[in-house]
Amino acid sequence: MTTKPTNVTTGPITGSKKIYISPEERPDLRVPVREIALTGDEPPVRVYDASGPYTEGGAVDLSAGLPRVREGWLEARGHLESYEGRAVRPEDDGSPNASQVLPQFPVQRRPRRGKPGALVTQLEYARAGIITEEMVYAAARENLGRSALVDGESFGASIPDVVTPEFVRSEIASGRAIIPANVNHPELEPMLIGRNFLVKINANIGNSALASSIAEEVEKMVWSIRWGADTVMDLSTGRNIHATREWILRNSPVPIGTVPIYQALEKVHGDPQKLDWEVFSDTLIEQCEQGVDYFTIHAGVRLAHVPLTANRVTGIVSRGGSMMAAWCLGHHRESFLYERFGDICDILRKYDVSFSLGDGLRPGSIADANDAAQFAELTTLGELTKVAWEKGCQVMIEGPGHVPMHKIKANMDKQLRECGEAPFYTLGPLTTDIAPGYDHITSGIGAAMIGWFGTAMLCYVTPKEHLGLPDRDDVKTGVITYKIAAHAADLAKGHPAARLRDDALSKARFEFRWIDQFNLALDPDTARSFHDETLPKDAQKTAHFCSMCGPKFCSMSITQDVRRLAERTAGLEAKAAEFREGGGRIHMKIVDDQKAPSAE
Amino acid sequence: MTTKPTNVTTGPITGSKKIYISPEERPDLRVPVREIALTGDEPPVRVYDASGPYTEGGAVDLSAGLPRVREGWLEARGHLESYEGRAVRPEDDGSPNASQVLPQFPVQRRPRRGKPGALVTQLEYARAGIITEEMVYAAARENLGRSALVDGESFGASIPDVVTPEFVRSEIASGRAIIPANVNHPELEPMLIGRNFLVKINANIGNSALASSIAEEVEKMVWSIRWGADTVMDLSTGRNIHATREWILRNSPVPIGTVPIYQALEKVHGDPQKLDWEVFSDTLIEQCEQGVDYFTIHAGVRLAHVPLTANRVTGIVSRGGSMMAAWCLGHHRESFLYERFGDICDILRKYDVSFSLGDGLRPGSIADANDAAQFAELTTLGELTKVAWEKGCQVMIEGPGHVPMHKIKANMDKQLRECGEAPFYTLGPLTTDIAPGYDHITSGIGAAMIGWFGTAMLCYVTPKEHLGLPDRDDVKTGVITYKIAAHAADLAKGHPAARLRDDALSKARFEFRWIDQFNLALDPDTARSFHDETLPKDAQKTAHFCSMCGPKFCSMSITQDVRRLAERTAGLEAKAAEFREGGGRIHMKIVDDQKAPSAE
């Protein structure tokens, strides 16, 4: 067994500096921003930052946990009570033997929950007309460099030029947005998931039952938020998942999601037939007290839906969904998750844990897309959404899966209609089945499209999907691919601030400010290393060409010569004359002559 | 300097066998197909194959060139004359000095051209109601496993259930499709580019002025078609481009495209001002005689268009486009390519070289997408298309570039309208500018969408775009990414045969036929190596789980247990009972317990 986790990746993103801004309404709040300094007279570019204190530059003591930024807010409301929480039992960690026990997080605190009758959830506060600190904080994050520029097609979304705390409140009150924020996760830096805000992405992690799992999983969390993951799902199964989750939560600035039925299954030794309300509700309370921010719950997999999957090419591909299908068939009873849904709401509400209503019957292949089973479940998720809202709970809805391009929009339209515009949270979708090893790409295509159509958060897919366990590089590739999809969606929706970064990078590219181009990239390190592979000399960082076209064939360079003329003179005749004398022979003196493939 | 190229990558794709089929109409034709054999009783899956004899398994003698499959067809028509071609001059190869001279292709043949007044181009034959061997051959390639299955949205395309030679003829006669096939490229395996056929992809190669360039470029061509490139553009510049091109053409089974102005610029020592009709037409004839199948010609960059680029963020990003803009300004004259376009047509027609009308003013950034300069050029390309058709030439139109998702369809719609449905051939488009190092992905998103909307061929983008010279791995990544985009588009358009491969792979996945899943993948080697990283033991190839979810959490495995019950019994009650006794505890005996991130 290993000792406590001590090392994670820290330090600023290359070329960036972490700063904190304070909203006018609440100068006491410190909202994180990543600032990219540019050369010359170019103003710095500010980008959304989900990476937490790990990119500040200083060391982070994992055994102490992150600063509890929400502590004062939660106390001041006076709506919470702390109490003697549920005692942690060996089975919570899969009853490890002595050699398997991993270290518990050193600091233990009493859990909190809402006092009887008091407002607890962000939804309840929003409906009461109260703007919480979480709303002010999250609103400020959305406004980076927000300009008047609006140019896009938002399919009925209504994106404001500037996000105000009041707008955030109204979006939450209507159910169109959520702030996943368990009262027992004070380390959280609040963020928004909703169609009228920046498209967010989720990264999945989870222990692999190796001795070093805790250190590995904490690093995986830190690594994925470093590259831009807005939330992280801990899909751990097997042993030590309670201990692992505690370490992750105490060190996570982003919302943590889980699938509680995984741990419940471990508590009944892997036999889905032995699942029942007692073990499931016990697991919910255990995780609510730890501070998990949202739960995937497959309450839409009903007994009557199971036969609808009989003729599918790939049956049921959701783990939680297949467990509940097995349970329903095995007992020939309606799902206890469906029957006890109201009780589930009562538990989640007390801690403000958000629902992520699971799509247990999502299609696992192009052949099964948009079929009766999938849409029957979606209709049930719509019913459940209304129940959860009645109970004061925040809700988002999970979506597919494998869907060809021409069937993607129907998913979004149906979800908006059936689920009252609750935020949609989709996996991909993958637009073809034939590229295992490249499913970050097959799904990135679908993710960009459904994000444009209105999906609020995209769950990443890594190159290892369908094949095995993602490693560190796979996680980074998945996150970057999904940041691309989310940003492409923000551009297409006409998010006012989205294009500022594209324009800044393209201007840097056109002006051969190579370092600025690298630093503005989603992955500055890879951009620079690719460039340096073929033009390593530092001198080349200022060269007015790259190895792709070489000096004589650099269109941007030729264009700049044309521009210089246009600026210095008026009239095409004058331009023509000057050009003949002056810039006519372009960069001929530069001897580097290498050329490369490029669309002409 | 190096000796002649001798080594290229040969041998079958893993798990596949190259076969040849003969169309009923012409049993003498041998049309290549790749057959993927599956295990058990599963029928083999046949896929489109552009890889040429290199995947047959035998050796290939590069100094002899490929078999001249079209030789007999061209002779039998009696419409061609061979003649004493233009003598190759030192400047054709950039006047290399003794140490720079590379070996010319050993076999020299007299070029052919159309006899005066005789039919030459596929368009002319199609209009005359004549079905050529090229049409029969290309039709057969499109029909692989074609079934009655039709499910998609084709935006006005009219895709037949079965492609007949007559349908091909009518599509070519209407200008909606082309078969790029220079009479001096008899080694060509004819293929179709058109909206009612499979979406094709192009890979760019080109010498990098290294001593070993010829061997490298021939290998790059062979490598890119091995992974699925349907055409290859040789964008060589610098020295020895005539010699390099000859080696590529004599060994290429796919159409080869070029941008003749690159070589013309070399002939005038890199000074765009010195370009004129004489050097350009001389270059056209040189390349027509060698057998280039299509030319990118930027005749749409007119003097009046240049000022429209003045306020762009990234100006002119097409190399050919920037040269012509410099020429127009420098001479303050209308483009000679535009003024002499009729003469250009007369040259290309005699050899049946197809036009790829270049988008010299395509947007190089999100900010410049769909602007006045881009669309003014597109309108001009529409005029030129009609001129070329009048002259009997085949035409396709090049498209952008950098375009956000919400502005992509407008490009397709305008191109169809302005250019009379001539095939669209687009670069990407890239849907955001902020991910250098990942532009195969930013552009793969746009490529899949515009392919769905109706683009006939997608020009690949590699991870090195904007940064440098793609290497062998970059070329493969670019090709696989674009095969994904093209296939996703075929699925969404409802191409009748496209889904067969997805369904076969998904069925293999569901039935844990790992080897079949790997072999059906676009890249079997990568799929297998990713799987083996975490489950290397051969035994695991039959395991009913993978390391992603582990044995207890494999949804497909659970589903199969549910299925088995359903098959063996009738009635849910019976199922339930049996399930409790029998399959209730699933795969518990398997000790492997590793779990991994996965969307639940």
HADDOCK unambig.tbl for C-alpha pairs under 7 A between the chains (distance, minus, plus):
assign (segid A and resid 152 and name CA) (segid B and resid 406 and name CA) 6.29 0.50 0.50
assign (segid A and resid 153 and name CA) (segid B and resid 406 and name CA) 6.15 0.50 0.50
assign (segid A and resid 204 and name CA) (segid B and resid 597 and name CA) 5.12 0.50 0.50
assign (segid A and resid 204 and name CA) (segid B and resid 598 and name CA) 6.15 0.50 0.50
assign (segid A and resid 204 and name CA) (segid B and resid 599 and name CA) 6.77 0.50 0.50
assign (segid A and resid 205 and name CA) (segid B and resid 597 and name CA) 4.57 0.50 0.50
assign (segid A and resid 206 and name CA) (segid B and resid 596 and name CA) 5.59 0.50 0.50
assign (segid A and resid 206 and name CA) (segid B and resid 597 and name CA) 5.13 0.50 0.50
assign (segid A and resid 207 and name CA) (segid B and resid 595 and name CA) 6.51 0.50 0.50
assign (segid A and resid 207 and name CA) (segid B and resid 596 and name CA) 6.40 0.50 0.50
assign (segid A and resid 208 and name CA) (segid B and resid 594 and name CA) 4.91 0.50 0.50
assign (segid A and resid 208 and name CA) (segid B and resid 595 and name CA) 4.65 0.50 0.50
assign (segid A and resid 208 and name CA) (segid B and resid 596 and name CA) 5.54 0.50 0.50
assign (segid A and resid 209 and name CA) (segid B and resid 593 and name CA) 6.94 0.50 0.50
assign (segid A and resid 209 and name CA) (segid B and resid 594 and name CA) 5.55 0.50 0.50
assign (segid A and resid 209 and name CA) (segid B and resid 595 and name CA) 6.79 0.50 0.50
assign (segid A and resid 235 and name CA) (segid B and resid 597 and name CA) 5.97 0.50 0.50
assign (segid A and resid 237 and name CA) (segid B and resid 595 and name CA) 6.45 0.50 0.50
assign (segid A and resid 270 and name CA) (segid B and resid 552 and name CA) 6.57 0.50 0.50
assign (segid A and resid 271 and name CA) (segid B and resid 584 and name CA) 6.70 0.50 0.50
assign (segid A and resid 271 and name CA) (segid B and resid 585 and name CA) 5.16 0.50 0.50
assign (segid A and resid 273 and name CA) (segid B and resid 584 and name CA) 6.28 0.50 0.50
assign (segid A and resid 310 and name CA) (segid B and resid 563 and name CA) 6.91 0.50 0.50
assign (segid A and resid 313 and name CA) (segid B and resid 506 and name CA) 6.92 0.50 0.50
assign (segid A and resid 313 and name CA) (segid B and resid 507 and name CA) 5.96 0.50 0.50
assign (segid A and resid 314 and name CA) (segid B and resid 506 and name CA) 6.64 0.50 0.50
assign (segid A and resid 314 and name CA) (segid B and resid 507 and name CA) 6.64 0.50 0.50
assign (segid A and resid 314 and name CA) (segid B and resid 510 and name CA) 5.43 0.50 0.50
assign (segid A and resid 315 and name CA) (segid B and resid 556 and name CA) 6.89 0.50 0.50
assign (segid A and resid 315 and name CA) (segid B and resid 559 and name CA) 6.15 0.50 0.50
assign (segid A and resid 316 and name CA) (segid B and resid 555 and name CA) 6.36 0.50 0.50
assign (segid A and resid 316 and name CA) (segid B and resid 556 and name CA) 6.34 0.50 0.50
assign (segid A and resid 316 and name CA) (segid B and resid 559 and name CA) 5.94 0.50 0.50
assign (segid A and resid 317 and name CA) (segid B and resid 555 and name CA) 5.16 0.50 0.50
assign (segid A and resid 317 and name CA) (segid B and resid 556 and name CA) 5.72 0.50 0.50
assign (segid A and resid 318 and name CA) (segid B and resid 555 and name CA) 5.87 0.50 0.50
assign (segid A and resid 318 and name CA) (segid B and resid 600 and name CA) 5.49 0.50 0.50
assign (segid A and resid 319 and name CA) (segid B and resid 553 and name CA) 5.96 0.50 0.50
assign (segid A and resid 319 and name CA) (segid B and resid 554 and name CA) 6.39 0.50 0.50
assign (segid A and resid 319 and name CA) (segid B and resid 555 and name CA) 4.61 0.50 0.50
assign (segid A and resid 319 and name CA) (segid B and resid 600 and name CA) 5.43 0.50 0.50
assign (segid A and resid 320 and name CA) (segid B and resid 600 and name CA) 6.26 0.50 0.50
assign (segid A and resid 322 and name CA) (segid B and resid 555 and name CA) 5.29 0.50 0.50
assign (segid A and resid 322 and name CA) (segid B and resid 558 and name CA) 6.23 0.50 0.50
assign (segid A and resid 322 and name CA) (segid B and resid 559 and name CA) 6.20 0.50 0.50
assign (segid A and resid 326 and name CA) (segid B and resid 562 and name CA) 6.64 0.50 0.50
assign (segid A and resid 329 and name CA) (segid B and resid 572 and name CA) 6.79 0.50 0.50
assign (segid A and resid 329 and name CA) (segid B and resid 575 and name CA) 6.71 0.50 0.50
assign (segid A and resid 329 and name CA) (segid B and resid 576 and name CA) 4.96 0.50 0.50
assign (segid A and resid 330 and name CA) (segid B and resid 576 and name CA) 4.12 0.50 0.50
assign (segid A and resid 330 and name CA) (segid B and resid 577 and name CA) 6.60 0.50 0.50
assign (segid A and resid 330 and name CA) (segid B and resid 579 and name CA) 5.30 0.50 0.50
assign (segid A and resid 330 and name CA) (segid B and resid 580 and name CA) 5.45 0.50 0.50
assign (segid A and resid 331 and name CA) (segid B and resid 576 and name CA) 5.67 0.50 0.50
assign (segid A and resid 332 and name CA) (segid B and resid 572 and name CA) 6.58 0.50 0.50
assign (segid A and resid 332 and name CA) (segid B and resid 573 and name CA) 6.05 0.50 0.50
assign (segid A and resid 332 and name CA) (segid B and resid 576 and name CA) 5.41 0.50 0.50
assign (segid A and resid 365 and name CA) (segid B and resid 506 and name CA) 6.14 0.50 0.50
assign (segid A and resid 366 and name CA) (segid B and resid 502 and name CA) 6.92 0.50 0.50
assign (segid A and resid 367 and name CA) (segid B and resid 503 and name CA) 6.42 0.50 0.50
assign (segid A and resid 404 and name CA) (segid B and resid 488 and name CA) 6.80 0.50 0.50
assign (segid A and resid 404 and name CA) (segid B and resid 491 and name CA) 6.51 0.50 0.50
assign (segid A and resid 404 and name CA) (segid B and resid 492 and name CA) 5.84 0.50 0.50
assign (segid A and resid 405 and name CA) (segid B and resid 492 and name CA) 5.35 0.50 0.50
assign (segid A and resid 406 and name CA) (segid B and resid 152 and name CA) 6.27 0.50 0.50
assign (segid A and resid 406 and name CA) (segid B and resid 153 and name CA) 6.11 0.50 0.50
assign (segid A and resid 406 and name CA) (segid B and resid 492 and name CA) 4.96 0.50 0.50
assign (segid A and resid 431 and name CA) (segid B and resid 488 and name CA) 5.75 0.50 0.50
assign (segid A and resid 432 and name CA) (segid B and resid 488 and name CA) 5.68 0.50 0.50
assign (segid A and resid 432 and name CA) (segid B and resid 502 and name CA) 6.68 0.50 0.50
assign (segid A and resid 433 and name CA) (segid B and resid 502 and name CA) 5.01 0.50 0.50
assign (segid A and resid 433 and name CA) (segid B and resid 505 and name CA) 6.90 0.50 0.50
assign (segid A and resid 433 and name CA) (segid B and resid 506 and name CA) 6.62 0.50 0.50
assign (segid A and resid 434 and name CA) (segid B and resid 501 and name CA) 6.88 0.50 0.50
assign (segid A and resid 434 and name CA) (segid B and resid 502 and name CA) 5.42 0.50 0.50
assign (segid A and resid 434 and name CA) (segid B and resid 505 and name CA) 6.48 0.50 0.50
assign (segid A and resid 434 and name CA) (segid B and resid 520 and name CA) 6.86 0.50 0.50
assign (segid A and resid 434 and name CA) (segid B and resid 521 and name CA) 5.08 0.50 0.50
assign (segid A and resid 434 and name CA) (segid B and resid 522 and name CA) 6.21 0.50 0.50
assign (segid A and resid 435 and name CA) (segid B and resid 521 and name CA) 5.19 0.50 0.50
assign (segid A and resid 435 and name CA) (segid B and resid 522 and name CA) 5.38 0.50 0.50
assign (segid A and resid 435 and name CA) (segid B and resid 523 and name CA) 7.00 0.50 0.50
assign (segid A and resid 436 and name CA) (segid B and resid 521 and name CA) 6.19 0.50 0.50
assign (segid A and resid 436 and name CA) (segid B and resid 527 and name CA) 5.62 0.50 0.50
assign (segid A and resid 437 and name CA) (segid B and resid 526 and name CA) 6.09 0.50 0.50
assign (segid A and resid 437 and name CA) (segid B and resid 527 and name CA) 4.89 0.50 0.50
assign (segid A and resid 437 and name CA) (segid B and resid 530 and name CA) 6.83 0.50 0.50
assign (segid A and resid 441 and name CA) (segid B and resid 441 and name CA) 6.57 0.50 0.50
assign (segid A and resid 442 and name CA) (segid B and resid 484 and name CA) 6.59 0.50 0.50
assign (segid A and resid 445 and name CA) (segid B and resid 445 and name CA) 4.65 0.50 0.50
assign (segid A and resid 464 and name CA) (segid B and resid 530 and name CA) 6.44 0.50 0.50
assign (segid A and resid 467 and name CA) (segid B and resid 530 and name CA) 6.30 0.50 0.50
assign (segid A and resid 467 and name CA) (segid B and resid 531 and name CA) 4.71 0.50 0.50
assign (segid A and resid 467 and name CA) (segid B and resid 546 and name CA) 6.63 0.50 0.50
assign (segid A and resid 467 and name CA) (segid B and resid 548 and name CA) 6.80 0.50 0.50
assign (segid A and resid 468 and name CA) (segid B and resid 530 and name CA) 6.88 0.50 0.50
assign (segid A and resid 468 and name CA) (segid B and resid 531 and name CA) 5.48 0.50 0.50
assign (segid A and resid 468 and name CA) (segid B and resid 534 and name CA) 6.20 0.50 0.50
assign (segid A and resid 468 and name CA) (segid B and resid 546 and name CA) 5.97 0.50 0.50
assign (segid A and resid 468 and name CA) (segid B and resid 547 and name CA) 4.74 0.50 0.50
assign (segid A and resid 468 and name CA) (segid B and resid 548 and name CA) 4.40 0.50 0.50
assign (segid A and resid 469 and name CA) (segid B and resid 534 and name CA) 6.48 0.50 0.50
assign (segid A and resid 469 and name CA) (segid B and resid 547 and name CA) 5.63 0.50 0.50
assign (segid A and resid 469 and name CA) (segid B and resid 548 and name CA) 4.88 0.50 0.50
assign (segid A and resid 469 and name CA) (segid B and resid 596 and name CA) 5.38 0.50 0.50
assign (segid A and resid 484 and name CA) (segid B and resid 442 and name CA) 6.57 0.50 0.50
assign (segid A and resid 488 and name CA) (segid B and resid 404 and name CA) 6.79 0.50 0.50
assign (segid A and resid 488 and name CA) (segid B and resid 431 and name CA) 5.74 0.50 0.50
assign (segid A and resid 488 and name CA) (segid B and resid 432 and name CA) 5.68 0.50 0.50
assign (segid A and resid 491 and name CA) (segid B and resid 404 and name CA) 6.49 0.50 0.50
assign (segid A and resid 492 and name CA) (segid B and resid 404 and name CA) 5.82 0.50 0.50
assign (segid A and resid 492 and name CA) (segid B and resid 405 and name CA) 5.33 0.50 0.50
assign (segid A and resid 492 and name CA) (segid B and resid 406 and name CA) 4.95 0.50 0.50
assign (segid A and resid 501 and name CA) (segid B and resid 434 and name CA) 6.88 0.50 0.50
assign (segid A and resid 502 and name CA) (segid B and resid 366 and name CA) 6.90 0.50 0.50
assign (segid A and resid 502 and name CA) (segid B and resid 432 and name CA) 6.66 0.50 0.50
assign (segid A and resid 502 and name CA) (segid B and resid 433 and name CA) 5.02 0.50 0.50
assign (segid A and resid 502 and name CA) (segid B and resid 434 and name CA) 5.43 0.50 0.50
assign (segid A and resid 503 and name CA) (segid B and resid 367 and name CA) 6.42 0.50 0.50
assign (segid A and resid 505 and name CA) (segid B and resid 433 and name CA) 6.91 0.50 0.50
assign (segid A and resid 505 and name CA) (segid B and resid 434 and name CA) 6.49 0.50 0.50
assign (segid A and resid 506 and name CA) (segid B and resid 313 and name CA) 6.91 0.50 0.50
assign (segid A and resid 506 and name CA) (segid B and resid 314 and name CA) 6.63 0.50 0.50
assign (segid A and resid 506 and name CA) (segid B and resid 365 and name CA) 6.13 0.50 0.50
assign (segid A and resid 506 and name CA) (segid B and resid 433 and name CA) 6.62 0.50 0.50
assign (segid A and resid 507 and name CA) (segid B and resid 313 and name CA) 5.94 0.50 0.50
assign (segid A and resid 507 and name CA) (segid B and resid 314 and name CA) 6.63 0.50 0.50
assign (segid A and resid 510 and name CA) (segid B and resid 314 and name CA) 5.41 0.50 0.50
assign (segid A and resid 520 and name CA) (segid B and resid 434 and name CA) 6.85 0.50 0.50
assign (segid A and resid 521 and name CA) (segid B and resid 434 and name CA) 5.08 0.50 0.50
assign (segid A and resid 521 and name CA) (segid B and resid 435 and name CA) 5.19 0.50 0.50
assign (segid A and resid 521 and name CA) (segid B and resid 436 and name CA) 6.19 0.50 0.50
assign (segid A and resid 522 and name CA) (segid B and resid 434 and name CA) 6.20 0.50 0.50
assign (segid A and resid 522 and name CA) (segid B and resid 435 and name CA) 5.37 0.50 0.50
assign (segid A and resid 523 and name CA) (segid B and resid 435 and name CA) 6.99 0.50 0.50
assign (segid A and resid 526 and name CA) (segid B and resid 437 and name CA) 6.10 0.50 0.50
assign (segid A and resid 527 and name CA) (segid B and resid 436 and name CA) 5.63 0.50 0.50
assign (segid A and resid 527 and name CA) (segid B and resid 437 and name CA) 4.89 0.50 0.50
assign (segid A and resid 530 and name CA) (segid B and resid 437 and name CA) 6.82 0.50 0.50
assign (segid A and resid 530 and name CA) (segid B and resid 464 and name CA) 6.45 0.50 0.50
assign (segid A and resid 530 and name CA) (segid B and resid 467 and name CA) 6.32 0.50 0.50
assign (segid A and resid 530 and name CA) (segid B and resid 468 and name CA) 6.89 0.50 0.50
assign (segid A and resid 531 and name CA) (segid B and resid 467 and name CA) 4.73 0.50 0.50
assign (segid A and resid 531 and name CA) (segid B and resid 468 and name CA) 5.49 0.50 0.50
assign (segid A and resid 534 and name CA) (segid B and resid 468 and name CA) 6.23 0.50 0.50
assign (segid A and resid 534 and name CA) (segid B and resid 469 and name CA) 6.51 0.50 0.50
assign (segid A and resid 546 and name CA) (segid B and resid 467 and name CA) 6.64 0.50 0.50
assign (segid A and resid 546 and name CA) (segid B and resid 468 and name CA) 5.99 0.50 0.50
assign (segid A and resid 547 and name CA) (segid B and resid 468 and name CA) 4.76 0.50 0.50
assign (segid A and resid 547 and name CA) (segid B and resid 469 and name CA) 5.68 0.50 0.50
assign (segid A and resid 548 and name CA) (segid B and resid 467 and name CA) 6.79 0.50 0.50
assign (segid A and resid 548 and name CA) (segid B and resid 468 and name CA) 4.40 0.50 0.50
assign (segid A and resid 548 and name CA) (segid B and resid 469 and name CA) 4.91 0.50 0.50
assign (segid A and resid 552 and name CA) (segid B and resid 270 and name CA) 6.57 0.50 0.50
assign (segid A and resid 553 and name CA) (segid B and resid 319 and name CA) 5.98 0.50 0.50
assign (segid A and resid 554 and name CA) (segid B and resid 319 and name CA) 6.40 0.50 0.50
assign (segid A and resid 555 and name CA) (segid B and resid 316 and name CA) 6.36 0.50 0.50
assign (segid A and resid 555 and name CA) (segid B and resid 317 and name CA) 5.14 0.50 0.50
assign (segid A and resid 555 and name CA) (segid B and resid 318 and name CA) 5.88 0.50 0.50
assign (segid A and resid 555 and name CA) (segid B and resid 319 and name CA) 4.62 0.50 0.50
assign (segid A and resid 555 and name CA) (segid B and resid 322 and name CA) 5.31 0.50 0.50
assign (segid A and resid 556 and name CA) (segid B and resid 315 and name CA) 6.89 0.50 0.50
assign (segid A and resid 556 and name CA) (segid B and resid 316 and name CA) 6.35 0.50 0.50
assign (segid A and resid 556 and name CA) (segid B and resid 317 and name CA) 5.72 0.50 0.50
assign (segid A and resid 558 and name CA) (segid B and resid 322 and name CA) 6.23 0.50 0.50
assign (segid A and resid 559 and name CA) (segid B and resid 315 and name CA) 6.14 0.50 0.50
assign (segid A and resid 559 and name CA) (segid B and resid 316 and name CA) 5.93 0.50 0.50
assign (segid A and resid 559 and name CA) (segid B and resid 322 and name CA) 6.19 0.50 0.50
assign (segid A and resid 562 and name CA) (segid B and resid 326 and name CA) 6.63 0.50 0.50
assign (segid A and resid 563 and name CA) (segid B and resid 310 and name CA) 6.88 0.50 0.50
assign (segid A and resid 572 and name CA) (segid B and resid 329 and name CA) 6.78 0.50 0.50
assign (segid A and resid 572 and name CA) (segid B and resid 332 and name CA) 6.53 0.50 0.50
assign (segid A and resid 573 and name CA) (segid B and resid 332 and name CA) 6.05 0.50 0.50
assign (segid A and resid 575 and name CA) (segid B and resid 329 and name CA) 6.66 0.50 0.50
assign (segid A and resid 576 and name CA) (segid B and resid 329 and name CA) 4.92 0.50 0.50
assign (segid A and resid 576 and name CA) (segid B and resid 330 and name CA) 4.09 0.50 0.50
assign (segid A and resid 576 and name CA) (segid B and resid 331 and name CA) 5.63 0.50 0.50
assign (segid A and resid 576 and name CA) (segid B and resid 332 and name CA) 5.36 0.50 0.50
assign (segid A and resid 577 and name CA) (segid B and resid 330 and name CA) 6.54 0.50 0.50
assign (segid A and resid 579 and name CA) (segid B and resid 330 and name CA) 5.29 0.50 0.50
assign (segid A and resid 580 and name CA) (segid B and resid 330 and name CA) 5.42 0.50 0.50
assign (segid A and resid 584 and name CA) (segid B and resid 271 and name CA) 6.71 0.50 0.50
assign (segid A and resid 584 and name CA) (segid B and resid 273 and name CA) 6.31 0.50 0.50
assign (segid A and resid 585 and name CA) (segid B and resid 271 and name CA) 5.16 0.50 0.50
assign (segid A and resid 593 and name CA) (segid B and resid 209 and name CA) 6.91 0.50 0.50
assign (segid A and resid 594 and name CA) (segid B and resid 208 and name CA) 4.87 0.50 0.50
assign (segid A and resid 594 and name CA) (segid B and resid 209 and name CA) 5.51 0.50 0.50
assign (segid A and resid 595 and name CA) (segid B and resid 207 and name CA) 6.49 0.50 0.50
assign (segid A and resid 595 and name CA) (segid B and resid 208 and name CA) 4.60 0.50 0.50
assign (segid A and resid 595 and name CA) (segid B and resid 209 and name CA) 6.79 0.50 0.50
assign (segid A and resid 595 and name CA) (segid B and resid 237 and name CA) 6.52 0.50 0.50
assign (segid A and resid 596 and name CA) (segid B and resid 205 and name CA) 6.99 0.50 0.50
assign (segid A and resid 596 and name CA) (segid B and resid 206 and name CA) 5.59 0.50 0.50
assign (segid A and resid 596 and name CA) (segid B and resid 207 and name CA) 6.37 0.50 0.50
assign (segid A and resid 596 and name CA) (segid B and resid 208 and name CA) 5.50 0.50 0.50
assign (segid A and resid 596 and name CA) (segid B and resid 469 and name CA) 5.32 0.50 0.50
assign (segid A and resid 597 and name CA) (segid B and resid 204 and name CA) 5.15 0.50 0.50
assign (segid A and resid 597 and name CA) (segid B and resid 205 and name CA) 4.58 0.50 0.50
assign (segid A and resid 597 and name CA) (segid B and resid 206 and name CA) 5.15 0.50 0.50
assign (segid A and resid 597 and name CA) (segid B and resid 235 and name CA) 5.99 0.50 0.50
assign (segid A and resid 597 and name CA) (segid B and resid 469 and name CA) 6.98 0.50 0.50
assign (segid A and resid 598 and name CA) (segid B and resid 204 and name CA) 6.17 0.50 0.50
assign (segid A and resid 599 and name CA) (segid B and resid 204 and name CA) 6.78 0.50 0.50
assign (segid A and resid 600 and name CA) (segid B and resid 318 and name CA) 5.50 0.50 0.50
assign (segid A and resid 600 and name CA) (segid B and resid 319 and name CA) 5.41 0.50 0.50
assign (segid A and resid 600 and name CA) (segid B and resid 320 and name CA) 6.28 0.50 0.50
